Amino acid sequence: MDPTPASPDDERWMAEALALARQAAEAGEVPVGAVVVHAGRIVGRGHNQPVGSGDPTAHAEIVALREAARTLGNYRLDGCTLYVTIEPCAMCAQAALHARLARVVYGAAEPRTGAAGSVVDLFAQPVLNPHTAVACGVQAEAAAALLRTFFARRRAERRARAEPLREDALRTPDDAFDAVWQRATAWGVSPQASHTRQDLPALDGLRLHWLDLGPSQAALPWVCLHGLLAWWPQWGPWLPARLAAGERCLVPDLIGFGQSDKPKKPAWHTPARHAEILRDWLDALAVDACRVALAPGAEALWPALQTALGLRIRDVLHVPAEGLLPPAAEWMNAPFPDRGHRAGPVALSGAAR
C-alpha cells in the first residue's frame, strides 16, 4: 500500500503510539505501540507485551483494543481509529475488523507478516471488511528506526554472549551506546554497519569493533582512526561527504576504546600492538591498499602504523578538529563509565606526550 498523506491529527496520535513503542523496547519487547482514538481523545493504549505477560495475543493493537472496549463499554468500536506504529499482522487486522473500527492508521510496513497489503490485505476483502479504511506511512521512518535499533541491539547482545570476555578486560554494556545510535542516522550510519570479531591473531581473544560504511568494492577505502580521548562517533560529521562521494570508510574503535574490549592494564597499550591489530584486521578484510585519516591525537600511532602497514598505505590525511565531533560531546564518555575502562585513553595519551 502506498503511503497516505497524513493529517496533523494523524501525526499527533502516531506520536503517542511511538512513545508506547519506546516503552515496549525499554521492557525488552519488540517496539510496537498503538492507541485507539474516539471523538478526539485516546480511549485505549497498548504496546507489545507477549514476553512479559506470557500471552501470545498481547500485541500492541490487541492491548489497545481491549482497553478501548472497557473504556467505551462496548466491544463494537464504531467511530474509532486505531493508530499503530507497524503494519498489523493477520491476528490484529482481524481484531480491528471485528471491532468495526472506522480507520486503521499505521506507520511502517511489515514485509514479513503485514496483513494490510505487505503479505495479505485483509482490509481489502469485501466479504470481511465493509467498514474499515486504512492509511499508512504516518511517521514510518521513526517507527522503522525503532525496530532497526531494537533488533541491532538484540544481535549485538547475542554476539556478546557468543564472544567471551577475557578476565583481564572490560566490555562496556550495549545500552551505554543507545544515545549515539539514535543520532547516528544523521551521519548515514546504521547499526547494520557495526561489526565485531575476536579471532584475529593479534587480538588474543579481545573483541574489536568497527564500522564498515560505503560500497565494499570502492577502491582505496579510508581507515579512520579516532583520537586518544574519543571513539568512532568522532568521525560522524566527516563521514557524510565521503559516503556521498561513493567512498568506503572503515572506522575502528581501537582496543581499549568505544565498543571494543578494554584491557585493564595500561601497560598493554603500545602503539606497536595497536598497529599490529590493525594490520591483522585489514588482512581479514582483504584490504590490500588504503588511505588513512587521522583525527587529532591519532598521530601518536603513525610511526607504528607505517612500520606495520608499509606500502599498503597510499595516502594519509590529517583531519582538523573542526571537521570532527569534539571529544567533549555529551556522550563521548559513554564507553568509559569508570576508571577501569580508561586504561587505553590514559596509556596512549601518556605515550603521545
SVG drawing of the C-alpha trace seen along z (x, -y; Angstrom):
<svg xmlns="http://www.w3.org/2000/svg" viewBox="-21 -24 79 42">
<polyline fill="none" stroke="black" stroke-width="0.4" points="0.0,0.0 1.3,-3.4 1.9,-6.0 -1.2,-8.1 -0.9,-11.9 -1.1,-12.4 -3.3,-14.9 -2.0,-16.9 -4.2,-14.7 -2.7,-11.5 0.8,-12.8 -0.3,-13.7 -1.8,-10.3 1.0,-8.4 3.5,-10.2 1.6,-8.8 1.9,-5.3 5.6,-5.8 6.0,-6.7 4.4,-3.5 6.6,-1.6 9.6,-3.0 8.2,-1.7 8.0,1.7 11.7,1.5 12.7,0.5 10.8,3.6 12.7,5.8 9.6,6.3 9.6,5.7 8.9,1.9 5.3,1.6 2.8,-0.8 -0.8,-1.5 -3.6,-3.9 -7.3,-3.9 -8.9,-7.4 -12.5,-8.3 -14.0,-11.8 -10.6,-13.4 -9.4,-11.5 -7.4,-8.4 -9.6,-5.6 -7.1,-2.7 -3.3,-2.4 -1.1,0.6 2.4,1.8 3.8,5.2 4.0,7.3 3.7,11.0 7.0,11.8 6.3,10.0 2.7,11.2 3.2,14.7 0.4,14.1 0.9,14.7 -2.0,12.5 -0.7,9.4 0.3,7.4 0.1,3.6 -3.1,3.5 -4.9,6.1 -4.0,4.5 -5.2,1.1 -8.5,2.5 -9.2,4.3 -8.7,1.1 -10.8,-0.9 -13.7,1.6 -13.5,1.4 -13.4,-2.5 -16.4,-2.7 -18.3,0.2 -18.8,1.8 -16.9,4.4 -18.0,2.5 -15.7,-0.4 -17.7,-2.3 -16.2,-5.7 -12.8,-4.8 -9.4,-5.0 -6.5,-2.6 -3.0,-4.1 -0.2,-1.6 3.4,-2.1 3.8,1.1 1.5,2.7 -0.8,5.1 -0.4,8.8 -3.3,11.0 -4.5,11.5 -4.5,7.8 -6.1,6.9 -8.9,9.4 -9.4,8.0 -9.7,4.5 -12.3,5.7 -14.3,7.5 -14.2,4.2 -15.7,2.4 -13.1,-0.4 -13.7,-3.3 -10.0,-3.6 -6.6,-1.9 -3.6,-4.1 -0.1,-2.5 3.4,-3.7 6.0,-1.4 5.2,1.6 5.9,5.1 7.1,7.1 7.2,10.5 3.8,10.5 1.8,7.4 -1.8,8.1 -2.7,4.6 -1.0,5.2 2.5,6.4 1.8,10.2 -2.0,10.2 -4.6,7.4 -7.5,8.5 -8.9,4.9 -9.3,5.2 -11.6,8.3 -15.2,7.0 -16.6,10.1 -14.6,9.3 -14.4,5.5 -17.2,3.3 -16.4,0.6 -12.7,0.0 -10.5,-2.4 -6.7,-2.1 -4.0,-4.7 -0.2,-4.1 3.2,-5.7 2.5,-8.1 5.9,-8.6 7.0,-5.5 10.8,-6.2 10.6,-6.8 8.7,-3.5 11.1,-1.6 14.1,-3.1 12.9,-1.9 12.7,1.7 16.1,1.4 17.7,0.2 16.0,2.9 17.0,5.8 20.5,4.5 20.9,4.4 19.5,7.9 22.0,9.1 24.8,7.4 23.7,9.0 23.7,12.4 27.2,11.7 28.4,10.6 27.1,13.8 28.9,15.8 32.1,13.7 33.6,14.5 35.3,11.7 38.9,12.1 39.4,12.0 41.9,9.1 39.5,6.9 36.2,5.0 33.3,4.6 31.0,1.6 27.3,2.7 25.4,2.3 22.8,-0.1 25.6,-2.7 25.6,-3.3 21.8,-3.9 22.2,-7.6 24.8,-7.6 22.9,-5.0 19.8,-7.2 21.8,-10.1 24.0,-8.2 21.4,-8.1 22.1,-11.8 25.6,-10.8 24.4,-7.9 25.4,-5.3 23.0,-2.5 23.6,0.4 23.9,2.7 27.3,1.1 28.5,2.3 30.8,5.3 32.9,7.2 35.4,10.1 37.9,11.5 39.6,14.3 42.5,12.2 45.9,13.4 47.0,10.1 43.7,9.7 44.4,12.8 40.8,13.1 39.8,9.5 36.9,8.2 37.4,5.5 34.5,3.3 34.4,1.3 32.0,-0.3 32.1,0.6 30.4,-2.1 30.0,-2.7 30.4,-0.3 32.6,2.7 34.1,2.6 35.3,-1.0 39.0,-1.4 41.3,-2.8 39.0,-2.7 39.6,-5.2 40.8,-3.8 39.6,-6.4 41.5,-6.4 39.9,-8.3 41.8,-10.4 43.1,-9.3 40.2,-10.6 37.5,-9.6 35.9,-6.6 34.1,-6.1 31.4,-8.8 34.2,-11.4 34.1,-10.8 30.3,-11.4 30.4,-14.9 33.2,-13.9 31.5,-10.8 28.5,-12.0 30.6,-13.8 32.7,-10.7 29.8,-8.4 28.0,-10.7 31.1,-10.5 30.8,-6.7 33.8,-6.1 34.2,-3.3 35.1,-4.2 36.4,-1.7 36.1,-3.2 37.5,-1.0 37.3,-1.5 40.9,-0.8 41.2,1.8 40.5,0.0 38.1,-2.4 34.4,-2.7 32.7,0.6 35.9,2.7 37.1,4.6 39.2,2.7 42.2,4.4 42.6,3.2 46.3,2.7 47.7,-0.5 51.0,1.4 49.1,3.5 48.6,0.4 51.5,-0.3 51.4,-1.9 53.1,1.2 50.4,3.5 47.6,1.4 49.2,1.2 49.6,5.0 45.9,5.4 45.0,3.0 47.3,4.9 45.6,8.3 42.2,6.6 42.9,5.2 44.3,8.6 41.0,10.3 39.0,7.7 41.2,8.3 42.2,4.6 45.5,4.5 45.6,0.7 44.0,-2.1 44.1,-5.7 44.5,-6.6 42.6,-9.5 44.0,-10.6 42.0,-12.6 44.0,-14.9 45.9,-12.8 46.0,-9.7 49.3,-10.9 50.9,-9.1 50.2,-5.8 51.5,-7.0 55.2,-5.7 54.0,-2.3 51.3,-2.2 53.9,-3.0 56.0,-0.1 53.1,2.4 51.3,1.4 54.1,0.2 53.2,-0.3 49.6,0.7 49.1,-3.0 48.7,-5.0 47.8,-8.4 47.4,-10.0 45.1,-12.8 45.3,-14.7 41.7,-15.8 41.4,-19.1 39.4,-19.1 36.9,-21.5 35.7,-18.7 35.1,-16.2 32.9,-15.7 34.7,-17.2 35.7,-14.7 33.8,-16.9 30.4,-15.9 27.8,-14.9 28.0,-11.2 31.6,-10.9 32.4,-9.4 29.7,-6.7 32.2,-3.8 34.2,-4.8 31.8,-4.6 34.5,-4.3 38.3,-4.5 38.7,-0.8 37.5,-1.3 40.0,-4.2 43.3,-2.3 43.6,-2.7 43.0,-6.5 45.2,-7.0 48.1,-4.9 48.1,-6.2 47.6,-9.8 50.6,-9.4 52.6,-7.8 51.8,-10.8 53.3,-13.3"/>
</svg>
